[in-house]
């Protein structure tokens, strides 16, 4: 598969500037937006929208947990939560999935931004640190034309 996804960049954004994004639970039922707010915590990945349109998608992700987490955007048709693990994480790369880009491990209380150019398809938004995916840190994400 030809990789035509370009990471525009990953930058740290101060949580105080993002007050309008809110914290806590999100209702992602049938929401569609290209400005995605989300949270990572033990043991979940929650996003404000689970669908976006092709093109530039911006993820603003806050670690509301008590330990470090990472945020990967993975293009795959493997059902949510069923990526095969080797030990306590899945291999990057692996057959049947493509890690588009990621925010590497960042500490609790920090907010980071990831801007990507995404093609239509099915994705999972995950934390792949040891044991985190198996503990439930994943959610589906779809990009449509």
KAJO-V272189 format. One record per run of one state. SS is the DSSP state (h for helix, s for strand, l for the rest). FROM is the first residue (numbers start at 1). LEN is the number of residues. If there is no record, write none. Layout:
ss:SS from:FROM len:LEN
ss:SS from:FROM len:LEN
This chain:
ss:l from:1 len:6
ss:s from:7 len:7
ss:l from:14 len:1
ss:h from:15 len:7
ss:l from:22 len:10
ss:s from:32 len:1
ss:l from:33 len:2
ss:s from:35 len:7
ss:l from:42 len:2
ss:s from:44 len:4
ss:l from:48 len:3
ss:s from:51 len:3
ss:l from:54 len:1
ss:s from:55 len:9
ss:l from:64 len:5
ss:s from:69 len:8
ss:l from:77 len:9
ss:s from:86 len:1
ss:l from:87 len:2
ss:s from:89 len:1
ss:l from:90 len:4
ss:s from:94 len:1
ss:l from:95 len:2
ss:s from:97 len:10
ss:l from:107 len:4
ss:s from:111 len:8
ss:l from:119 len:2
ss:s from:121 len:6
ss:l from:127 len:11
ss:s from:138 len:7
ss:l from:145 len:1
